[in-house]
Amino acid sequence: MDKENKVDKITLSIITTIQTVIINEIGGLVYPHGKSNKDILRQSSPYIKFLPIISSIEFLGACYDELPFDTTRLGKEDIVEKRFNIALKNLFDKKYLPFTKADNDFYFYKKLRCCMIHQLRPRKGIMFTTRFESKEDKTEHLKKEKYVYLVLVLEDFYDDLKKASEKLIYQFNNKKITNKKGELAFIDIININ
Protein backbone atom coordinates (compact mmCIF):
# COMPACT_ATOMS: atom_id res chain seq x y z
CA MET A 1 0.00 0.00 0.00
CA ASP A 2 1.44 3.32 -1.07
CA LYS A 3 1.77 5.90 1.58
CA GLU A 4 -0.25 8.94 0.56
CA ASN A 5 1.74 12.18 0.47
CA LYS A 6 0.25 14.93 2.54
CA VAL A 7 0.85 18.49 1.39
CA ASP A 8 0.98 21.21 4.04
CA LYS A 9 1.02 24.79 2.87
CA ILE A 10 2.31 27.54 5.12
CA THR A 11 1.81 31.14 4.08
CA LEU A 12 4.19 33.74 5.46
CA SER A 13 3.17 37.37 5.88
CA ILE A 14 5.62 40.13 5.00
CA ILE A 15 6.59 40.48 8.66
CA THR A 16 7.11 36.73 9.03
CA THR A 17 9.08 36.68 5.76
CA ILE A 18 11.40 39.39 7.10
CA GLN A 19 11.84 37.47 10.36
CA THR A 20 12.32 34.11 8.67
CA VAL A 21 14.41 34.99 5.63
CA ILE A 22 16.38 38.11 6.55
CA ILE A 23 16.78 37.78 10.30
CA ASN A 24 16.97 33.98 10.65
CA GLU A 25 18.22 32.55 7.34
CA ILE A 26 20.59 35.29 6.17
CA GLY A 27 21.60 35.77 9.81
CA GLY A 28 22.45 32.05 9.92
CA LEU A 29 24.67 32.43 6.87
CA VAL A 30 26.59 35.32 8.42
CA TYR A 31 26.64 33.89 11.96
CA PRO A 32 26.65 30.09 11.54
CA HIS A 33 26.43 27.51 14.32
CA GLY A 34 24.91 29.82 16.91
CA LYS A 35 27.60 32.48 16.64
CA SER A 36 26.60 36.05 17.45
CA ASN A 37 27.54 39.54 16.37
CA LYS A 38 30.04 39.66 19.24
CA ASP A 39 32.04 36.81 17.72
CA ILE A 40 34.93 37.43 15.35
CA LEU A 41 35.14 34.37 13.14
CA ARG A 42 36.66 33.20 9.93
CA GLN A 43 33.85 33.20 7.38
CA SER A 44 33.42 30.46 4.80
CA SER A 45 32.44 31.87 1.39
CA PRO A 46 32.08 35.47 2.64
CA TYR A 47 31.86 37.10 -0.80
CA ILE A 48 28.58 35.47 -1.82
CA LYS A 49 26.97 36.39 1.52
CA PHE A 50 26.91 40.04 0.45
CA LEU A 51 24.42 39.25 -2.34
CA PRO A 52 21.37 38.36 -0.18
CA ILE A 53 22.10 41.39 2.02
CA ILE A 54 22.09 43.69 -1.00
CA SER A 55 18.92 42.21 -2.49
CA SER A 56 17.21 42.41 0.91
CA ILE A 57 17.73 46.18 0.98
CA GLU A 58 15.60 46.58 -2.13
CA PHE A 59 12.99 44.21 -0.68
CA LEU A 60 12.74 46.33 2.49
CA GLY A 61 12.21 49.40 0.29
CA ALA A 62 9.42 47.56 -1.54
CA CYS A 63 7.82 46.79 1.82
CA TYR A 64 8.09 50.43 2.82
CA ASP A 65 6.60 52.16 -0.22
CA GLU A 66 2.94 52.47 -1.22
CA LEU A 67 3.21 50.70 -4.58
CA PRO A 68 2.27 47.06 -5.20
CA PHE A 69 5.17 44.60 -4.95
CA ASP A 70 4.74 43.62 -8.57
CA THR A 71 5.42 47.16 -9.82
CA THR A 72 8.20 46.95 -12.41
CA ARG A 73 10.30 49.32 -14.45
CA LEU A 74 7.75 48.94 -17.22
CA GLY A 75 5.12 50.54 -14.99
CA LYS A 76 7.39 52.96 -13.15
CA GLU A 77 10.81 53.53 -14.66
CA ASP A 78 12.87 54.30 -11.54
CA ILE A 79 11.05 52.02 -9.08
CA VAL A 80 14.02 49.76 -8.33
CA GLU A 81 16.35 52.66 -7.59
CA LYS A 82 13.74 54.41 -5.45
CA ARG A 83 13.02 51.27 -3.43
CA PHE A 84 16.69 50.57 -2.79
CA ASN A 85 17.35 54.16 -1.72
CA ILE A 86 14.18 54.55 0.37
CA ALA A 87 15.27 51.59 2.50
CA LEU A 88 18.73 53.07 3.04
CA LYS A 89 17.31 56.54 3.80
CA ASN A 90 14.41 55.54 6.05
CA LEU A 91 15.41 52.28 7.70
CA PHE A 92 19.20 52.24 7.92
CA ASP A 93 21.45 54.31 10.15
CA LYS A 94 22.21 57.83 8.89
CA LYS A 95 25.78 56.77 8.07
CA TYR A 96 24.30 55.20 4.90
CA LEU A 97 22.70 58.45 3.70
CA PRO A 98 25.68 59.69 1.61
CA PHE A 99 25.53 56.46 -0.40
CA THR A 100 21.96 57.24 -1.53
CA LYS A 101 23.09 60.25 -3.53
CA ALA A 102 23.77 59.72 -7.24
CA ASP A 103 26.75 62.10 -7.19
CA ASN A 104 28.55 60.12 -4.46
CA ASP A 105 31.65 58.26 -5.66
CA PHE A 106 30.23 55.14 -4.00
CA TYR A 107 26.54 55.52 -4.92
CA PHE A 108 25.26 52.17 -3.64
CA TYR A 109 22.41 51.75 -6.09
CA LYS A 110 24.62 51.90 -9.19
CA LYS A 111 27.99 50.83 -7.81
CA LEU A 112 26.90 48.14 -5.39
CA ARG A 113 23.35 46.93 -6.05
CA CYS A 114 23.31 46.97 -9.87
CA CYS A 115 26.83 45.64 -10.27
CA MET A 116 26.33 42.80 -7.80
CA ILE A 117 22.93 41.80 -9.19
CA HIS A 118 23.99 41.92 -12.86
CA GLN A 119 27.74 41.27 -12.77
CA LEU A 120 28.29 39.51 -9.42
CA ARG A 121 30.87 42.12 -8.43
CA PRO A 122 30.78 45.62 -7.00
CA ARG A 123 32.07 48.50 -9.07
CA LYS A 124 35.75 49.32 -8.73
CA GLY A 125 36.37 51.09 -5.46
CA ILE A 126 34.10 49.04 -3.19
CA MET A 127 35.89 46.32 -1.26
CA PHE A 128 34.35 43.45 0.69
CA THR A 129 35.87 42.04 3.86
CA THR A 130 34.96 40.30 7.09
CA ARG A 131 35.40 41.34 10.73
CA PHE A 132 38.26 38.91 11.09
CA GLU A 133 40.10 40.38 8.09
CA SER A 134 39.10 43.93 9.00
CA LYS A 135 40.62 43.53 12.44
CA GLU A 136 43.85 42.21 10.92
CA ASP A 137 43.95 44.96 8.26
CA LYS A 138 42.81 47.71 10.65
CA THR A 139 39.92 48.75 8.39
CA GLU A 140 36.37 49.78 9.29
CA HIS A 141 32.94 49.34 7.78
CA LEU A 142 31.88 52.24 5.49
CA LYS A 143 35.24 53.98 5.81
CA LYS A 144 37.29 55.14 2.87
CA GLU A 145 40.75 53.65 2.84
CA LYS A 146 43.60 55.59 1.28
CA TYR A 147 40.93 57.79 -0.39
CA VAL A 148 40.61 55.13 -3.06
CA TYR A 149 38.18 52.49 -1.91
CA LEU A 150 35.29 52.00 0.48
CA VAL A 151 35.27 49.01 2.83
CA LEU A 152 32.14 46.97 3.52
CA VAL A 153 32.48 44.56 6.44
CA LEU A 154 30.15 41.58 6.01
CA GLU A 155 29.05 41.22 9.63
CA ASP A 156 28.55 44.97 10.13
CA PHE A 157 26.56 45.21 6.91
CA TYR A 158 24.33 42.34 8.00
CA ASP A 159 23.91 43.78 11.52
CA ASP A 160 22.72 47.03 9.94
CA LEU A 161 20.31 45.11 7.68
CA LYS A 162 18.93 43.28 10.70
CA LYS A 163 18.40 46.58 12.56
CA ALA A 164 16.66 48.03 9.48
CA SER A 165 14.45 44.92 9.30
CA GLU A 166 13.54 45.19 12.97
CA LYS A 167 12.78 48.90 12.50
CA LEU A 168 10.43 48.09 9.61
CA ILE A 169 8.67 45.39 11.64
CA TYR A 170 8.28 47.84 14.53
CA GLN A 171 6.81 50.46 12.17
CA PHE A 172 4.33 47.94 10.74
CA ASN A 173 3.31 46.72 14.18
CA ASN A 174 2.85 50.27 15.49
CA LYS A 175 0.98 51.56 12.40
CA LYS A 176 3.79 54.02 11.54
CA ILE A 177 3.62 52.88 7.92
CA THR A 178 0.37 53.62 6.13
CA ASN A 179 0.47 50.76 3.62
CA LYS A 180 -0.97 47.39 4.63
CA LYS A 181 1.85 45.27 3.21
CA GLY A 182 2.94 44.01 6.63
CA GLU A 183 -0.33 42.08 6.87
CA LEU A 184 -0.22 40.65 3.34
CA ALA A 185 0.32 36.99 2.61
CA PHE A 186 3.60 36.92 0.74
CA ILE A 187 5.34 33.57 0.41
CA ASP A 188 3.77 30.12 0.27
CA ILE A 189 5.95 27.32 1.58
CA ILE A 190 4.86 23.79 0.84
CA ASN A 191 5.95 20.85 2.98
CA ILE A 192 5.39 17.45 1.42
CA ASN A 193 5.36 14.63 3.95
N, C-alpha and C positions, 0 to 999 in steps of 0.2 A: 504494500500500500504506500503510495507516494505521500510524502508529507506535504501538506498544502502550505505554500508560502503566504505569510501574512504581511501586508504592506501597512506600515504606520507612517503617516505623514505628520510632520511637525512644521508649523509655520512660525517663523520668527518675525517679530515686529522690527522696526528700524532700531529702536532702543536695544532690543535683545541682540540684533545683528551687530551693533557696535560693541556690546559687551562680549559677545561670543567670538566674533572674528577679529576685531581690532585689539581689544583688551586681552582676551584669553589666548587666541591662536597666534596672532602676530607677537604678542608678549611672550608666548612660549618659544617662539623662534629666537627672539632676542635674548631671553633669559631662560635657557633650557634647564631641565632637571631641578626645578624649584629654586633656581638662583633668583636673586633680587637685584634691584637697581643699586644696591650698596656693594654688590660684588664686582670685582674687576676680574674678568675671565678672558681666556683665549677663545675667540669665536670661531666656530667652524662655518665656512662659506659666508663670511660677513657681507661681501659685496651684494649678493642677490637679496639680502634681507632689507636693503634700502628700497627695493622696488615696491613691496606691499605698503611700506610706510608712505611713499610718495603717492601711490594711487589712492590710499586712504584719505589723504588730504583733500583731494577732489571730491571724494564721496561725502566727506563731512560738509563740504561746501554745498553739495547737492541736497543734503539733509536740511541745511540752514535756509536756503533760498525758498521763494514762493512758487517756483516753477515745477511742473511735474518732472519726476525723475527721467522720464523718457525723452525730455527735450534734447534735441541734437543741434548740431551746427547748421543743419538744413533749416530748422525752425528759428534758430536764434544764433547768429554767426559767432559771437564771442562767448557763448555760454560756458564752455570748458574753462577758458581763462578766468572768467568772472567767478566761477565756482571754486576754482583752486585758490584764487586770491582772497575771496570772501572768507574762506576757512582760516587762512593765515592771518588776515586782519582782525577777525572777530572772535576767533577761538584760541589762537596761539598767543603766546607771550609777545609783548611789544617788541622784543628783540628781533622778531621776524618781519616786522613792518617794512624796513628798508628793502627787503627782497621781494616785495609786492609791487615795486615801482619799475616800470618798463625801462627807465633810464639808468637803473642800477647795473653795475658791471656783472652782478651775479643774480639777475632777475630770475627767480626760481621757476616761474612758469615756463619761460623759454629755455633757460639754460640747465634746468634740473628736470622738471616734469616732462616736457616734450622730448628732450634728448633721451631720457631713461626709457620712456614709454616706446619711442619709435626706433631708437638706436642702441638701447641697452648700455648707455654710457652717458655720464653728464658732460656738458660742454667743457671745453678746456678752461681750467681755472678753478673748478670745484673738485675737491679731493675727499675721498671717503676714508675713514679710519675707524678704529674701535677704541674703547676706553683704555684697554691694555696698551695698544700701540701709541695712543695719545699721551699716556703717562710717560712712556719711554721716550717719545719724541718731544715732550714738553709743548704739545699743541692743545688748543681748546676749541670746543664746538662753536661754530659761527664766527670764528676769529680769522682775520686775514693774516696770512703768514708771508713774510718777506714782501708784502704788498703785491703779491703775484697770484696767490690762490687762496680760496676760502675752504676751511676745514669743516666737514660734517662728521661728527662722532656718532656712530650707530646708536649706542645706548641712550645718549642724550637726545637724539632726534626722536627715538621711540618714546622716551619718557615725556617729551613735549607733546607728541601725538596722543599719548594716553591722557594727559591732562586736558588737552583740547577735546577729546572724546568725552571725558567725564564732565567737562563744562557744558557741552552740548546736551548730554543726558540731563544734567541739572536744569538747563534752560527749558527743555521739553517738559520735564516733570513739574516745573514751577510756572508753566504757562508764560515764559518770557519770550518764546518764539510763537508767532501768530499762526504759522502753518500747522497742519495736523499730521505731518509726516511721521512724527514720533509714534503715533498710534497705528500707522498703516502696517498691514501684513506685507512683508518684503521678500523673504526667502523661504521657499518650501524645501524641507529636507525630508527625504524618504528613506526610512529604514526598512529593509526587507529581511524578515526573519524566516 
